Amino acid sequence: MQKSGEKLATQSTRSSYLSTIIGITLVLFMLGVLGLVLLNARKLSTELRENIQLQVLLDASATSKDVSAVKTALLEKNYVRSTAYVSKETAAKELSESIGENFIDFLDFNPLSESFNISLIEDSTSASAIENIEKDLLTVNHIESINYNADLIRLVNQNVKKVTVILAGLSALLLLVSIALINNTIRLAIFSKRFLIRTMKLVGATHAFIRKPFIIKSFYQGLVSALLAFCLIMGLLVFLKNEMPGFFMQNDADSFIIIFMGVVGIGMLISYFATYFAVRKYIRLTTEKLY
């Protein structure tokens, strides 16, 4: 009879431990997926902004030496990420291909100018920043005018801001929900040990001594759950890559390290604090309130 009771207690403990790990794993999995989405959204917004280009047109009197001087001046600007020189001949060829007709044969001359296509760093792609950049570039010798799509730039910046606000709100909400879910999962697990906690207290165990095994177990639970959650995230990425090749998701070592550290850190921290406060609650409860 005693052995049967011990067996049932062992099974109950294992079941409680397993259900706690499964619950925390699922919550951390959701957090990890959202973190990956946030990282990719950030990288995508950076790429979109850095792909915004300004066309710098040179005046007709610019010589090859002047072109080199302009390129040097452009690269010295702290807002310029890269430059691409476009000769008159290249510009004419691209325009002819675009309109489907060789306009030079009709005009008997090439009216286009030498130019540079410049890409800006992300911090310099707002509408106001580009207006200041245009004014600054026009002070450089032999730069005649600056062309860019103001409406496209405004649209890109507006959409990036909207997406950022929405994702930030979802992240905060999911984090709060995750904390609540993990906290409740651990509280339920410790609830089943409330009589054990009470017994330890009655035999003279200190609060720190009572908390210690629960805290150690919480760290293991958080770590195991985080590792399982990370494995699920990796499995999801492999699935998406195989089943949806066109699905946009940048998978690099930095992203994986950030997600891994974030999932492990959040899992262990929430598990620790939830366990600490739950055990403290049952240590302080009177015998009557345990039932």
C-alpha positions in Angstrom: 0.0 0.0 0.0 2.8 2.4 0.9 4.7 1.5 -2.3 1.5 2.1 -4.3 1.1 5.6 -2.7 4.7 6.5 -3.4 4.3 5.4 -7.0 1.2 7.6 -7.4 3.0 10.5 -5.8 6.0 10.0 -8.2 3.7 9.9 -11.2 1.9 13.0 -10.0 5.2 14.8 -9.6 6.4 13.8 -13.0 3.1 14.8 -14.6 3.1 18.2 -12.9 6.8 18.7 -14.0 6.0 17.7 -17.5 2.9 19.9 -17.9 4.8 22.9 -16.5 7.6 22.4 -19.1 5.1 22.0 -21.9 3.2 25.1 -20.9 6.3 27.2 -20.6 7.7 25.8 -23.9 4.6 26.8 -25.8 4.6 30.3 -24.4 8.3 30.8 -25.1 7.8 29.4 -28.6 5.2 32.1 -29.3 7.5 34.8 -27.9 10.5 33.5 -30.0 8.4 33.5 -33.2 7.3 37.0 -32.5 10.9 38.0 -31.8 12.0 36.5 -35.1 9.3 38.5 -36.9 10.4 41.7 -35.1 14.0 41.2 -36.1 13.1 40.5 -39.7 10.7 43.4 -39.8 13.5 45.6 -38.6 15.9 44.3 -41.2 13.3 44.7 -43.9 12.6 48.3 -42.9 16.3 49.0 -43.0 16.7 47.5 -46.5 13.7 49.4 -47.8 15.0 52.7 -46.5 18.6 52.1 -47.7 17.3 51.2 -51.1 15.9 54.7 -51.5 18.0 56.4 -54.0 18.7 60.0 -55.1 19.7 60.9 -58.6 22.4 63.5 -58.6 22.6 65.2 -62.0 25.8 67.0 -63.1 26.0 70.0 -65.3 27.0 69.7 -69.0 30.4 71.3 -68.4 31.6 68.6 -66.0 34.8 66.9 -67.2 36.0 63.5 -66.1 38.1 65.2 -63.5 35.1 67.0 -62.2 33.1 63.7 -62.1 35.9 62.2 -59.9 35.8 65.2 -57.6 32.1 65.0 -57.2 32.3 61.3 -56.4 34.9 62.0 -53.7 32.7 64.8 -52.3 29.7 62.5 -52.2 31.6 59.7 -50.4 32.8 62.2 -47.8 29.2 63.0 -46.8 28.2 61.1 -43.6 24.7 60.4 -44.9 25.8 58.6 -48.1 26.0 54.8 -48.0 27.1 54.2 -51.6 27.3 55.8 -55.0 26.9 54.5 -58.5 28.2 56.5 -61.5 25.9 56.6 -64.6 27.5 58.0 -67.8 25.5 59.8 -70.5 25.8 56.7 -72.7 24.5 54.3 -70.0 21.7 56.7 -69.2 20.7 56.9 -72.9 20.8 53.1 -73.3 18.6 52.6 -70.2 16.1 55.2 -71.4 16.0 53.8 -74.9 15.2 50.3 -73.5 12.6 51.8 -71.2 10.7 53.6 -74.0 11.4 51.0 -76.6 12.9 53.5 -79.1 16.3 55.0 -79.7 15.6 58.7 -79.1 19.2 59.7 -80.0 18.6 58.8 -83.7 15.7 61.2 -83.7 17.4 64.0 -81.8 20.9 63.5 -83.3 22.4 64.2 -79.9 22.4 62.9 -76.3 20.6 65.4 -74.0 21.2 63.4 -70.9 23.6 64.4 -68.2 26.3 62.5 -66.2 24.9 61.4 -62.9 25.3 59.5 -59.7 22.7 57.3 -58.0 23.4 57.5 -54.3 22.0 55.4 -51.5 21.5 56.9 -48.0 22.1 55.5 -44.6 18.8 54.5 -42.8 18.9 57.5 -40.4 18.9 59.9 -43.3 15.9 58.7 -45.2 13.1 60.7 -43.7 11.4 63.4 -45.8 12.8 66.3 -43.8 16.3 64.8 -43.8 16.3 64.3 -47.6 15.2 68.0 -48.1 18.3 69.0 -46.0 20.5 66.6 -48.0 19.2 68.1 -51.3 20.2 71.6 -50.1 23.6 70.4 -49.0 24.3 68.5 -52.3 23.4 71.5 -54.4 26.3 73.4 -52.8 28.8 70.9 -54.4 30.5 72.2 -57.6 29.0 70.8 -60.9 25.9 69.3 -59.2 23.0 70.8 -61.1 19.9 69.1 -59.6 18.7 66.3 -57.4 15.9 63.9 -58.5 13.9 61.6 -56.1 10.4 60.3 -55.7 9.1 62.3 -52.7 5.8 60.4 -52.6 7.5 57.0 -52.5 9.8 58.1 -49.7 6.9 59.5 -47.7 4.9 56.3 -48.2 7.8 54.0 -47.2 8.4 56.0 -44.0 4.7 56.1 -43.1 4.3 52.4 -43.5 7.5 51.5 -41.6 6.3 53.6 -38.7 2.8 52.0 -38.7 4.3 48.5 -38.8 6.7 49.3 -36.0 4.0 50.7 -33.7 1.7 47.7 -34.4 4.5 45.1 -33.8 5.7 46.9 -30.7 2.1 46.9 -29.3 1.7 43.2 -30.1 5.1 42.4 -28.5 4.2 44.2 -25.3 0.8 42.5 -25.2 2.2 39.0 -25.8 4.9 39.5 -23.3 2.3 40.4 -20.6 0.2 37.4 -21.6 3.3 35.2 -21.5 4.3 36.3 -18.0 0.7 35.7 -16.8 0.5 32.2 -18.4 3.9 31.1 -17.1 3.2 32.5 -13.7 -0.1 30.7 -13.5 1.4 27.4 -14.7 4.1 27.5 -12.1 1.7 28.6 -9.4 -0.5 25.6 -10.1 2.5 23.3 -10.0 3.6 24.7 -6.6 0.0 24.6 -5.3 0.2 20.8 -5.3 3.3 21.1 -3.1 1.8 23.5 -0.5 1.5 20.8 2.1 5.1 19.8 1.6 6.1 23.4 2.1 4.0 23.6 5.2 5.6 20.4 6.6 9.1 21.7 6.0 8.2 25.0 7.8 6.8 23.1 10.8 10.0 21.1 11.2 12.0 24.3 11.4 13.3 24.8 7.9 14.2 28.4 7.0 12.5 30.2 4.2 15.6 30.2 2.1 16.0 26.4 2.7 12.4 25.8 1.6 12.7 28.0 -1.5 16.0 26.5 -2.7 14.9 23.2 -4.3 12.0 25.0 -6.0 14.2 27.8 -7.3 16.7 25.3 -8.7 13.9 23.3 -10.3 12.5 26.5 -11.8 15.9 27.2 -13.5 16.0 23.7 -15.0 12.4 24.1 -16.1 13.1 27.5 -17.7 16.2 26.2 -19.4 14.7 23.0 -20.7 11.6 24.8 -21.9 13.7 27.5 -23.6 15.7 24.8 -25.4 12.6 23.0 -26.5 11.0 26.2 -27.7 14.1 27.1 -29.7 14.1 23.7 -31.3 10.4 24.2 -32.3 11.3 27.6 -33.8 14.1 26.1 -35.8 11.7 23.4 -37.0 9.2 26.0 -38.0 11.8 27.8 -40.1 12.9 24.6 -41.8 9.2 23.8 -42.6 8.6 27.3 -44.0 11.7 27.1 -46.1 10.7 23.8 -47.6 7.0 24.4 -48.0 7.0 28.1 -48.8 10.3 29.0 -50.6 9.1 32.5 -51.3 8.3 33.3 -47.7 10.5 36.2 -46.6 12.6 35.4 -43.5 16.2 36.4 -43.0 18.0 33.6 -41.2 21.4 34.6 -40.0 23.6 33.7 -37.1 23.0 37.0 -35.3 19.3 36.6 -35.4 19.5 33.0 -34.0 21.8 34.1 -31.2 19.5 37.0 -30.2 16.4 34.7 -30.3 18.2 32.0 -28.4 19.5 34.3 -25.7 16.2 36.1 -25.4 14.1 32.9 -25.1 16.5 31.4 -22.5 16.7 34.6 -20.5 13.0 35.2 -20.5 12.2 31.6 -19.7 14.6 31.4 -16.7 13.8 34.9 -15.4 10.0 34.5 -15.5 10.3 30.9 -14.0 12.5 32.2 -11.2 10.3 35.1 -10.1 7.1 33.2 -10.5 8.5 30.4 -8.4 9.9 32.7 -5.8 6.7 34.6 -5.2 4.5 31.5 -5.3 6.6 29.7 -2.7 6.7 32.8 -0.6 2.9 32.9 -0.7 2.5 29.3 0.5 5.2 29.7 3.2 3.2 32.6 4.7 -0.2 30.9 4.5 -1.7 29.6 7.7 -2.7 25.9 8.0 -6.4 26.8 7.7 -5.9 28.6 4.4 -4.0 25.7 2.8 -7.3 23.8 2.3 
